[in-house]
Amino acid sequence: MHKKQILTFGVFLLAVSTWSTSVIRAQVVEPDDHDFMIAGPEDLHPAEGGRTVNVYGDPREEGLYVIQITWAPGSGSRPHFHDQARYINVLSGHWYVHTGPEASVYDPDKTTRVGPGTFIYEPPNGIHYDMAKDEEVVVQIFGFGPVNTTSIPQD
């Protein structure tokens, strides 16, 4: 993968506490002159004002992508689904998720608490939402693009 193929993406996920799409500044990890990528923890922090690190690829483009998202305490998404499968590892903090048809109605009290080391598979079109409650959470998401996200309107 060449440097020009590694793109910063702006619109990726849902706004933190609203359900509108927002521009999210992303840190991008760049390959070296031989196309190897080695990123230490110091390289995997979101750009100032952002929450996403674009580690590899681009979810808007064809092919494999890897991103890391840092969720601030009290932030999260509302019910939605993606048209492609996603593979998620919780790297730090305790994340709260609600999955399946019942997740089409937002109710934070119905979430399941998962901690570091947890793996989550989200099937294509699988309804879910997720959040950080009382601590910062970092998740790493793998998938194949392009990915489209669809929100589920709430009353």
N, C-alpha and C positions, 0 to 999 in steps of 0.2 A: 504494500500500500504506500503510495507516495504522499508527500506533504499536501499536495493540492487536493488529494482525495479525503483528507481529514478536515472536516468542515465544522465550524462553530454553528450550532443551531440555536435559534432564538425562541421559536414557539415550539414547545414540546409537551408540557403537561398542563394541568389545570392550575389556575391561580391558587395561592395558598388558602385563603379563607373565603374566596368567592368562586363561583363556577364559571367565570369568564376565562378565555385564553389570554395569557399574558406573555410578554417578552421576557425571557429568562436569560440573563447573561451566563455564559458557560465558559469554564476553563477548558482548554483543549490540550491534550497530551500529544506531543509531536514525536515522530520517529527520528532516530539518528540518521546519519549519512548512509547507513547500510540497511535502513528500514526496520531495525529492531526498536522495540519500545520497552524501556524499563522505567517504571514510574514508582517512586517511593512515596511514602505518606506525605512528604512535603510538597509533592507535585499534584496531589489529589485533593486539593482544597478548592472550593468554588471561587470564581473571581469575585471581587468585592461587589456586594449587592446581588449576587447570584446564589444559586443553590445547586447547580449541576456541573459536573465535570464530564466532558465528552472524552472518554478514555480511548475508544476505538470506533471507527465508522460513524454513521449518522442514521438515526432512526427514520429520517425522512427519505433516505436513499436505499436502493437495493443492496442487500447483503447484511452481514453480521454487524451488530453494534454492541458496545458496552458503555454504559453510563453509570455514574454515581450521583445520587441525589442526597443532599443533606437537608433534613426536615428540622426546622426550628421547633422548640416546644410549643404546643398548641396549634401547629399547622397540619394541614392534611388536604385530602381530596374529597370530593363528593361522588355519589354513585356514577359510575361510568364503565365502559368496556373498551377494549382494543381489538382490532380486527386480526391481529397476529398474536401468537403465543408469546409469553414473556417469562423469563426465568430469573428469579430474584433471590439474592442472599442478603440477609440482615447482617451488616458488618459491625455496627455498634448501636447501643441504646435498645429500648423496647418499643417496637412498632405495634400498632393496633390495626387489625385488618378485619373486614367483614366481606364474605364471599358468597356467591350463589344468588339465586333469584330473590331471596329475602333482602339482599343488599341493594335492591333497586330503590328502597326507601331508607333515607339517611337516619340512623339512630346510633350515635357513638356508644351507647350502653350495650349494644349487641356485638361490639368488636371483640376479637380474640387477641390477647397479648402474646407476642412472639419476641424472642430475644436474639442476641448475637449468635450466629452460627445457623440460624433457621433458614431453610430453603423453602421457597414458595414457587409453585408453578401456576401461572394464570393461563387457562386455555383461551384460544381465540373466542371472542365474544362473551367471555366470562365476566359477569357483572361483579363489581367489587368497589370498595373504597378503603382508604387507609389513612393513618395519621400518627403523628407523634403527640403524646399527651403532655407528660411532665418533664421530658428530657429531649435533648437533641438525638436524632436518629440518622444513621447513614445506611443507605441500601445501595446495592450494586445490581443493575438490571441488564440482562443479556437478551437479545432477540434478533430477529431478522426483519429488516425493513423492506419496503416502507411500511410504517405503522400509522394507522388512523385511530384517533381516540374519539369516542362518542359519549357525550354526557347524557344522563338520564334526568329529565326535568323533574323538579320537586314542586309539590303544591305550595 
